[in-house]
Amino acid sequence: MAISSDSQFDDLIPSSADTEAATQSRSLLGILCLGLYFLFTLMPDSHSLMVAWPWVFVWQLTWLCPVLWLVGQLWQRSPIPRLQQGLDWLAALAGIGLLLSTILAVFPNQARWYTGAALGGIAALYCINAWAQTPLRRQRLLVTQGIVSVGFIVTSLFLWISQTLLPELNRLQSLQQVGVQASYNFSTLELRNWAPFGHQNYVAGYLVLALPLLFGLGWTHPRWRWWWFGSFGLGLIDLYTTSSRGGWLGLLVAGVYLGLVLFRQQGLNRRWLMGGTLASLGIVVVLVLANNRLSSQISNFLQGRSGGDMAYRLITHVAGWKMGLQQPVTGMGPGSVPLAYQAYRPHWAGLEAEHAYQLHGTLPQLWAELGLGGIVPFVLLVAWLVWQGGRYITRAATHQSNLLPQSLLAGLLGYSLVSLTDYQLDNIGISGFIIISLGCLAGFIGTTSEISPAQTNASGRPIRSMAGVLLGIVLAFGISVMPIHAAWQLSNQGFAALEQQEIDQFRQRLGDAQAKAPWDPYYSYQLGWNLGEMGFETKDPKLRNYLIQTATQHFIQGNQAAPDQEFGHTNLGWLYLQIDPQKATQEFAQSAELVPAKRGVFFGLGLSLLGQGQTDLAVQAMTLECLRNPIWITSPAWKSSPLQSIYAPVLANLEQSYDQLLQGHQHLDDLNTHLHKGRGSLQWWSGDFEGAQADLDTYGSPLSRALVEVAQSKSGDPIEISPELSKASRNIIQAWATPDQRASLLTQVWQRGTGTEETKQLVQITLDSMQKARIFQEWLQDYPIVRKYHRQRAGFGVLSRHTDGPNPTDFFLVIDNVVMTEIFNDMMPVPEYFPDLDRALQERRNALLSEVEAISENAMLTSSLIQSGAMD
């Protein structure tokens, strides 16, 4: 292949200058930088470990090394080559935006923490560009990056196959042995390829950067072409296992760009190129259609239906837009999204996207945290990539050039599309890859001006002054983060003590951590939750009261540091419910403002109002809970005191609310259907089968119509079971109708795996309860299968950016009617995302919360007057 001598397209043939440069001593800091970057790229679950001790220290060292590397180069009076082509201005804009946003941040401590990492990335970009000024160095760096990318692909597939694929296939095989047919389902989040970063979107984002590079290395290295192209094929399989839509779209953009470059080049056999392109496209289409998640989403898109992932991104984008509007120029500050998100989350979001530590889109994330200071550099960078891509395509018509710069551009252009659907710059493996790509690309397209020794010496003083300033900033930052690291280490020791049941040491270590970093709510929340959990479990009244009161103080401190966290307000409400119902009302009201559809929040608000004698308001709160969470009316919890006395008023108010909502929202078909179904299922549960039939015959599901029919049938009557019902629903209804077959049918219903004890227990409990009941409705309501549990706060550590401690649960004790929640849940569905429903309920929520606020203010005023009188 002929190589152009144009400076825009450096060849890979080493010159004497390259050989001399290659023999120079390497920077230990540079090697350490690359080593740490490769470590976080290949280490399993690295994105979670980077926020656990001691890996958080290693994470900080990873971005601190480039800054020290830059300081060292400046101190040696080595002028740092400019990035050129406008990139220096973009880097300056990004740095200024970061500093201004940090100065004006809502959460200044978090902002400084994340700004340091971002500035380290900018320093790394200059260091990479300065080191990779010769073709040989760029070649070696990109070959090394390619080898690491191959290691990433192999590691990813090995971990996914060994830890996810094979265990799931074994589980499916065990289910098939007992007659339960199921297949591997990529629609289940946990079954997609998470390795090694911990989430499939991160894996896909990395692959969009890596696959074009592997292709470019294969094209430019004929002797190793089989290795690079084979790795490229393995990478496509890896991307398939992630089931990432953004990943495939990003790869499509990269592939289209590389295809245009190749078609424009001279001397290539276009017939072979066309055949290879069509074959590659066919392979991609087969892989996409073979993935059940991707194929079903394509089908839904063609039919005009959107899935939950789209709703999730819509919600987070709306929240990000609202956050950015608070401070449009500088944003709310780096690191503010996890703490402030719920205050800006729209009320119509329902149960979708309750929490977020990033907004699943680079644009909303930058707008929320950096405002225009983040958006402008990002948009200009994407425009710069498009411009450079156009230049390469234009020149490809007259030059047969090295494909490596184009492969870097292809990866960055493809990743630009991925970045619109996800935010991944906090991942070291991905941000490091982007920095290496930009640094080498700047070397490919730039022209480094020669600097004479006289110029270097003349500029030595200002260069050293700049190095001194940077070193001073680094030292100041190091001093400021020392308490953070000390707190992290202490908390890690405290959690280790907690595992050993050394409670006093746990309290001491976490208390010390809280004192060193009082602005971080994590330590307060962990102390409050763990002590509160111990208080609920102990049988000693005095110890229980002491632990609950202590836990409330820690939750108060956590809420002061992060006032917009529903977790803190909700669990503080449950703690206050034991000692001060009035304060519990205030906390539950705060939670209802933040996440109004959260299950249990309005129920807790109702309990707190009931404890103050506000029965009418309690009924309204309980009604709002059941309107959003209708299956809660089937809970055995209503049989306990004091709920038993208000159960009938709640059901009556609930039916009245359905009537009112149906009158006001008949124009919304989906909401109208949901409300009719809710009213019909309520009437079925209350025993009004004729009323239920009137609603459910038209608006109900096959299951709801079948349950009304079964409820109206008499003992011994034959029951026709619709084939449209799920297998579990058919089996349990058939088990009721045919007592002699109950054992085998119920075994299939409760199958949890071959011969597990849980299955045997559930089967026996169900058999016993069916034998006690005379009619089907009596069995469901009077002899329910009861499950008590606390809802897990999944991902609490990831959301808190601390993964050392245990994942908390809510103090709210959920008491389920298992048959209704697991088998007949379609009778009273609880929609995750239903904007029309939440908009319809929001007016009622606001009205109730206004009344509650007025009562709380009156109570506080009365209490203040009483205290004043006592003092007089």
N, C-alpha and C positions, 0 to 999 in steps of 0.2 A: 504494500500500500504506500502510495506517495504521501509524504508529509509536507504540509505547507510550512514555510518559514515565517508566516505572518505571526506577529507577536500575540494575536488574539488566540492562537491555537498552538500552544507549546507542545513539542513532541516529547516522547519518553526516552529518547536516546541520550544517555548521559554524556555531557561534555567534560572537558578537563576541569572546568570550574565546578561542575557538579561533583566530580570525583574528589577534588580538593575539599569541597564543602562537606562531603560525606565523611571525610576523615577527621573533621573537627570534633572536639569533645562535646558530648551531648549534655544538655541541661538536666540535672537531676530533678529539678522541679517539674520540668516538662514531662519527663518519664513518669514521675509520680502522678501528675495530672492525668495522663493517659491511662495509667494503671488503675487509678481510682474510678475513672469513667468506665473502663472495661469491667471492673468489679461490679458496679451497680447495673451494668448492662446484662451481665450473665448470672448474677446472684438471684436465686429463686425468691420471689415475693419481695424484691428489693424496694418497691414503692411503699410498702408498709414498714419494712425494717428501717427505712431512713428516718422514721419518726419514733424510733424506739432506742433506748439507751443500750449499748454505746454507739450504735450505728448513726445516731443523729450527729454525734461529734465527727464521725468519718464523713458524713454528708457535708458538714460545714467545711471540713478540711478540703473536700473536693472542689469547692468553689473558691476557697481562700488561696489555694496553691497558684492558680493563674494570676491572681493579684500580686502575690509575692514574686512570681516569675516576671511579671511586668516591671515591678519595682527593681528587681535585680538587673534587668536589661537596661533600664534607665540609669541606674546607679553606675553601671559600667560605661556610661556615656554612649550607649548604642542607640542611635535614632530608630524609633519604631516606624517601619514602613506604613504608609497610609493604605487604607483599603481601596481608596479611589472610586471612581465611577459613581460618586454620590453616597457611598455607604458610610463614609465618615460623618457626613451630616446626619444621616439616620441614627448612627450610634450616639451622636451628641444629643439629638432630640430625645432619644430613649432615656439617656442618662439624666438629662435635665428633668424630664417628666417624672422619672422615678424619685428624684430628690425632692421635687416640689410636692409630689403626692405624699411622701413620707413626712415632710414637715407639717402638712395640713391634715394628716390622717386622723380618722375618728378613733382608731385603736393604734396609737403610736408605737407601742412596744412590738406588736405583731408586724407593723409596717417596716420597722428597722430590721427585723429578723429576715423578712423576705427580700427587702431591697438589697441587702448585702449579697444574697445569692444571685440576684439579677445583675448587679454590677460586676460580680465575679464572672458571669457569662460574657459580658461585654469585654472584660479584660482577656478572657480566654480567646475570644475572636481575634483580637489584635496579636496575641501571642502565637496562635496557630498560623496566622497570615505571615507574621515576621519569620517564623521558622521555615515555613513551606514556600520560600521565595524561589527555589530552583525546581525544575521539572523532576529531577531525581527524588528530591524530598517529597514532593507532592505524590509522586508515584508510590513511594514507600509507605507514606501515610495512608493513602487510599487502599493500597493492597492490604495493609494491616487492618484497616477498618473493614474491608471485605472479608478477611479471615474471621474477625470478631463477629461479623454479621452471620457468617456460616455457623459459627459456634452458637450464636443466639438461636438460629433456626433449629439446629440439632437439639440443643437444650430444651427449647420450647416443645418440640414434638415428643421428646423422650419423657419429659415431666407430665405432659398432658396424657400421653398414652398410658403411662404407668400409674398415675394418680387419679385420672378421671375416666378415660375411655374403658380400660379393662375392668375396673370395679363396677362401672355402670353396666357393661355387657354381662358380667357375672350376675348382677342383680336381676337384669331382665331375663336371663336364662332360668334363674330360680323361680321367677314369677310364671314363666311359661310352663314349668313343671307342675304347677297347680292350676293351670288353665287360664291364667291372666296373660293376654297378649298385649305386648307393648314394644315400641321400637325406640331407638336412640333419637332423642329430640333436641336439636340445637336451639329450639325456642326457649329451653330452660337455661337460664343464665349460667348456672353452676356447671353446665356440661360443655360450655364453649371453652376454647383454649385460652386460659388465663396466664400461662407460663411464658417467661419467668417473672413478668412485671406484677402480676396479681390481678389483671383485668384485661379482657380480650380487646378492648379498644386501644389500649396502650400497645399491645402486641401488634395489632393491625397498623397503627400509626408508624411504628418502627419499621415494619416490613415495607410500607410504601416508600420510605426513604432508602431501604436496603436493596430492594429488588432491582430498581434501575441501575444502581451502582454495580451489582453483580453482573447485570447484562452488559454494562459498559466495560467491565474488566474482562469478561469473556470475549467481547468484540476486539479489544486491543491487545489481548494476550493469546495469540494463536496456539502456543505450545501448551497452555493450561486451559484451553477453551472448554474441554470436557468437564473440568472441575468447576469452573465458574457457571457454565450453563446448567450443569447438573444441580448445583446448589440453588440456582434460580428456580428450577423446577420444584425442588424440595420446598423452597420458600412459598411457591404458589399453593402447595398442599397445606403448608402452615397457615397461610392466609385463609384458606378454605375452612380450617378448623376453628377460626375465630368467629365466623359468621358475621363479620362486620360489614355493614352496608357502606359506611364511609370509607373503609379500607379498599373495597373493590372499586368504588367510584374514584378514589384518589389514584389507584393503580391504572384505571382507565385513562385518566388525564395524562399521567406519566407516559403510558404506552402510546397514546395518540401523538404526543409531542415527539417522542423518539421515532415514531413511524414517519412523521413529517420530515424530520431531520434526515433520516436514511433515504427517503424517496427523493429528497432534494440533492443528495450528494451525487457527484459524477463518478462514473466507472463502476457502479453497482448493477448487477443483473436484476432489473426490476421485475422480471417474471418470477425469479426465485424469491425475491423480496415479497411480492404479492402473495405467493403461495405460502410462505412462512407466516405472513401476517394473518391470512385466513385461517391457517392451522392453529395459530396461537389464540385467535379470537374464538375458534370453535372449542378449544380446551377450556378457556375461561367460561364460556357459556355453559358447557357441561358441568363444570365445577359449581357454578352458581345455582343451576337448576337442580343439581344433586343435593344441595343443602336445603333441608325442609324449611328452615327459617327464612332464608332468602327467597325461595320460590313462593312461599305463602305470602310474603310481604309484597312481592311483585304482583301476585294475583290480587291482593287487597288494594294495591295502588291502582291497578287497571279497573277495578270495580268502584273506585272512589272512596275506599275506606282507609282510615288512618289508624295506626296502632298506638300502644301506650308509650313507645319510645318517642314518637313525635309529640305526644302530649307533654311528656317529661321535658323535652327541650323547649317547647313553647312556654311552659310555666317558668323554667329557669331563665329564659331569655327576657320574659316580661319582668321578672324580679330584677334582673341585671339592668334593664333599661330604667326602672324606677330608682335603683340605687345610684346609677350614674347621674341622674337628674338632680340629685341632692347637691353634688359638687361637680358640675359639668367639665370644668377645666382640669381638675386634679383627681377626681374620683374620691372614693371613701378611704383609699389607702390600701396598699398591698396587704393581703391576709385578712381583709375585712369580710369577705363573702361568707365564710363559715359562721361568723358571729352575728352578722346582721341580716342574713338571707331571709329568715322567717318573718321579719318585720315588713318585708317588701313582697313577699309571696302573695299572689292574688287569692282572694277568698274563694273563687270558683275552682281552685285547683283540686279540691276534694282530698282524697287520700294519696294522690300522686305527688311525687317530688316533695315529700314532707321536709326533708333535710337536703342540704347540698354543701360540699366543701369546694366545689367548682361548678361553674354554670354550663358545662357541656357545650362550650363554644368559645373560641378565643376572642371574638369581637365583644360579646356581652361581658366576658370576664375582664377584659382590659377596660371596657367602658365603665364598669361598676367600680373597679379598684383604682384605675389611673385616669379615667375620663379622657379628654382629648389628648392628654399627654401620653396615653398608651395607644389610642386608636390611630392617630395620625402617623406615627412611625410604622405601625403594622400595615396600614393600607399602602403607604409609600413603599414599603419593602415588597409587598406582593406586586405592586405596579412595576417596581424595578425588576423583579424576576420575569414578569411577562415581557418587559421591554428587552431584557437581555436574551430571553428565549427567541423573540422575534429577530434579533440581530443574528443569532446563530443560524436560524433557519434560512435567513437571507444569504448569509455567507456560505452556507452549505451547498448552494447552487454553483459556486465557483471554486470552492476549496474542498478537498477530501481530507478532513481533519480528524484529529484525535477525538474519540467519542466520550472520553471521560468527563470533560466539562459539561457536555450535553446531558450525560447521565445524572450528574449532580443537579443540574437545572431541572431535569425531569422529576427527580425525587422531590425537590423542593416545591415545584409547581403542583405535583400530586398531593404533597402534604398540605399545601395551602388550602386545598379543598377539604381535607380531613380536619384541619384546624377550625373550619367553620362549624363543624358538628361536634367538636370536642375540644377541651382545653387540656393540653398535655405538656406544657412547658415546665411544669414542676417535676417532671420525670427526667432524671439525670441522663438515662440512656438515650432518650429522644432529643432533649435539648443539646446534649453533647454531640450527637450526630448532626444536628442542624448547624452547630457552630463549626464543626470540622468541614461540612459541605460548603458553608459560606466562606470560611477562611481559605480553602483551596480554590474555590471559584473566583474569589478576589485575586488570587495569584494567577490564575489562568487568564483572566481578562484584563488585568492591570499591567502597568509598565512601571517598574520601580526605578526611580531616578538615582543616578550614581551620586554618592556623597563623598567628597574628598576628606582625607584625614584632617586637613586644616579646618574644614567646616565642622567636623565632628568635635574637634577640640574647642573651637570657638563657641560651640553651643553646649559645651559640657556643663557650665554652671547652671543655666536654666533647666537642663535636663535633670541634673542632680537635685535641683530644687523641687522639680515636679516629683521625683522619686521620694524626696523627703516628705512632701505633702501627702502622697499616697500612703507611705508607711505610717505617718501619723494618724491618718484616717483608719487604717487597719488596726493600729494599736488601740485607738479609742473604741472602735467597734468591738475588739476582743475584750476590753475591760467591761463594756456594757453587756455583753452576752455571757460573761462568766457566771453571774447569778442564775441565768437560765439553765446553763449546763449543770450547775450545782443542784438546782431544784430537780432537774430531770434524773440525775444520778440518785438523789435521795428518794425520789418517788419509786424508782426501780428497786431500790433496797426495801422500801416499804411494802411494795407488792410481793416481793419475795418472802417477806416476813408474814404477810397475810396468807400466802399459800401454806406456810408452816403453822398457821393458827396462832402466831405471836401477835396478838391484837395490840398490845401496848406499844410494841416497837413499830407496828404499822401506823398507828396514830401519830407517834412522835415523828417518824420520817415524813409522812404526808403533811403533817402540820408544819414542819420545817420547810418543806418544799413550797407550801402555800405562802409562808412568810417571805421567802426569797422571790417568788413570782406571783404576787397577789393579783396582778392583772390577768392571769391565766385562770379561767374558771375550771379547768380540768381537775386540779388537785382538790378544790373545794367540792366539786360534784362527786368525785370518787370517795372523799371522806364522808360527805353527807349520805350518799347512797349506801355505802357499806355499813355505816353505823346505824342508819335507819333500818336496813335489812336485819341487822342483829337485834334491834329493838323490837321489830315485829315478831321475830322468832322466839325471843326469850319469854319465859313464863313468870319471871319475877317482876311484879308490878313496879316496884321502885326502880329497878334497873331499866325496865322498859321505858318508863317515863324519862329517866335521865338520858338514855341513848337517843330517844326521839327528839328531846329538846336540844341536845347537842347537834344532832343531824340537821335540825332546822337552821341552826346558826351557820353551819357550813353551807347549806343551800342558799341562805340569804347572801353570804359573801360571794358565792358563785354567780348569783343573779345580779349582784352589783357590778361584777366584772363584765358580765355578758347579759344585759337586760332583755335581749330578744331571743332567748333560748326557751322554747316551749318545754323541753325536758326539765329544766330547773323549776319552772313555775308549777308544772303539773305535779311533780313528785313532792314539792314543798306543800302543795295543796293537800295531798294525801296525808302528809305528816301533820299538818295543822288540823286536819279533820279529827285527829285523836285528842287535841288539846285546846283548839280555838277555832270553832266553825266559822266565825266571822272573818278571820284572816284567811281561812281556807277558801272562802267565797272570793276574796280579792285575787288570790293566786289562780283559781280556776277561771275566773273572768279574764285574767291576763292570757292564760293559755288559749281560751276560746277566741281571743282577738288574734292571736298568732296563727293557730291552726284550728279553725272552727270545726272541721270535719273529723278531728282526731277522736278515735273511739275511746269512750270513757270520760272525756273532758266534761261534757254537759251532764253526764250521769253523776260525776263527782260534784259538779256545781249544784245539782239537785239535792244530793246528800247534805252538802254544807248548808243549804237553805232550809232543808228539813230540820237540821240540828238547831236552827235559830227560830223554828216555829213558823217559817214562811212557806206554808204548805202549798198555796196556790202557785207561787213562783217555782217551787220545787217541781210541781206537776208540769209546768211549762218547760222547765229545763229537761226533765225526763222525756217529755214528748219530743223535743228537738233531738235528743239522743236517738230515739227510736225512729224518727223520720229519716235520719241519715244512716242509721244502723238498725234496720227493722228486725233483724233476727234476734236482737237483744230481748225482745218481748218473750222469747221462748226460754230464756235463762232460768234455771232453778233458783237463782239469787232472789227472785221476786217472792219466794215463799218464806224468806227470812224477815224478821222484824228489823227495822220499821217499814220495810218496803211493802210488806203484805197489805198494809192499810191503804196505800195509795196506788196499788196496782190497778184496781178497777177504774179510779179516776183517770189514770194515765191512759188506759186503753180507750176510755170514752173520749178523752181529749184528742187522742191520736186519730180516731175515726173522724171526729169533727174537723180536724186539721186537714185530713185527706179530702174531705168534701169541699172545704174552702179552697184548697190548692187546685183541685180539679176545676172549679168554677173559674179560676183566674188564669189558667194556663192550658186551655183547650187547644190553642193554636200551635202548641209545640207537641208534635206527634210522639217523639220518644219519651218526653217527660210525662205526657198524658198516659201512655201505656204503662210506664213505671208506677205512676200514682194509682191507676186502676189495679194493677197487680198488687201493690202494697196494701190497698184497702181490702181487696179480696182475700189476701192471705191473712190479714188481721181478723176479718170476719170468720174465716175458716178456723183460726186458732181460738176465737171466742165462742165458737159453736153455732154461728149464724151461717149454716151451710147454703141456704137459699140465696142470701146476699152475696156470699162468696162465689156461688155459681154464676150469678149475674155479671160479676166483674171478670171472673177467670175464664169463663167459656169464650169470651171475646179476646181478652187481653192476656190471659195466662199462658203458661208453658205447658207442654205435655205432662210434666211432673205435677204441676199445680192442679190441673184438671183431674189427674189420676188420684191425687190425695183427697180431693173433694169427694170423688166417687167412692173411695175406700171408706172415708169417714161416714158416708150415708148408708153404706151396706150393712146388713145385719149378719150376725154370726151364722156361719154355714153357707152364706150366699157365695156363688162363684164370682171371682174377680177377674175381669179381663185386663191384662197388663199390656200397655202399648209398647211396641218394639222401639219407639222413639226414646224411651227412658234409658238412662245410663244403666249399665249392668248392675252396679251396686244398688240402685233404686229398685230395679226389677226384682233382684234377689231378696231384698229385705221385705218388700211387699209380699212376695211369694212365700217367704218364710213365715209371715204372719198368717197367710191363708192356708198353708199346709204344714201343720205342726209336726208331722212325721218326717219332713225333709228339712226341718229348721237347722239342724246341726251342720249339715253339709253346705246349705245355702249361706248361712251366717259365716262359715269359715271363709268362703269366697269374698263376702262383703268386707270382712275385717283383715284380710290377708296383708300381713306386714313383712312377709318373708317366710321361707319354708320352716314351719314348726316353731316359730318364736313364741316365747311365753306371753308376750303382749297379745298376740292373736288368740291364744287359748283363753286368756282371761276375759277378753272382750266378748268372745263367743259365749262363754259361760254366763257372764253378766247379762247379756242380751237374752239368752234362753230363760234365765230366772225371771227377768222383768216381764217377758211376754207371757209367761205362765201365770203371773199375778193379775194381769189385766183382762177385763172382759171384752172391751172394744178397743179398736185401734187408737182412737183419740185418747182414751184413758191411758194406754200404754205410753204414748208420746209425752203426755203432760204429767201424769201422776207417778210414773215409774221410769223416769228418764235415766239414761246413762250419763253420768256427770263427770266432767273433767274440770279440775281447778288448776290454774296456772297463771303466771305473770308474763306479760308480753315482753319479748326480748327487744332490746334496743340494738338491733343489728347494725353493725358498722359504726358503733359509737366512737371507738378509738380512731378509726380512719377519719370520721367527721371532725373529731376533736384535734386531729393531727398529733395524737399520742396513742401508741399502741402497746404500752407496757402493762396497763392494768386490765382487769376483767371487764367484760361487756355488761353493763347494768341491765336490769329489767325494771319495768314500771311497778310501783307499789300497788297499783290497782289490781286486785285479785279478780281475774276473769273466771266466771263459772258458766260453762257451756253445757247445753243439751247436745251431746255429741252427735246423735242421729240427725238433728236439724242442721248443725253447723258443718258436718262432714258429708252426709249422704243426701239430705234434702235441702241443701243450701240454696238451690235454685228456686225454692219456694219463696224465699225472702232474700233476694240478692242484695249484697252490699257493694255497690259499684265503686271501683277505685277512682274513676274519673268520670264525672257527670256534671259539666259546667252549668247546664240548665237547672238541674236540681239544686245545686249549691247557690246559684243566684236567687232561686225562688225562696230558699230558706234563709238567706242572709238578712232580709228585712225583719224576719221574726227574731233572728239571733240578736240583731242590733237593738231591737225594741226591748228584749229581755235584759240584755246587758246594761241598757240605760236605766231600767228600773233597779237592777241590782246595784249599780253604781250609786244611785240616789239613796237607796237604803243603807249602803255602806257609809256614805258621807254623813247621813243622819246619825247612824250608830256611833261613828267616830266623834261627832259633835257632842252627842249626849254623854259619851264616856269622858270627853274633855271637860264638860261642865261639871260632871260629878266629881272628877278629880280636883277641879278648882275649888268646888265647894268644900271638899274634904280638907284641902289645904287651908282654906279660910277658917 
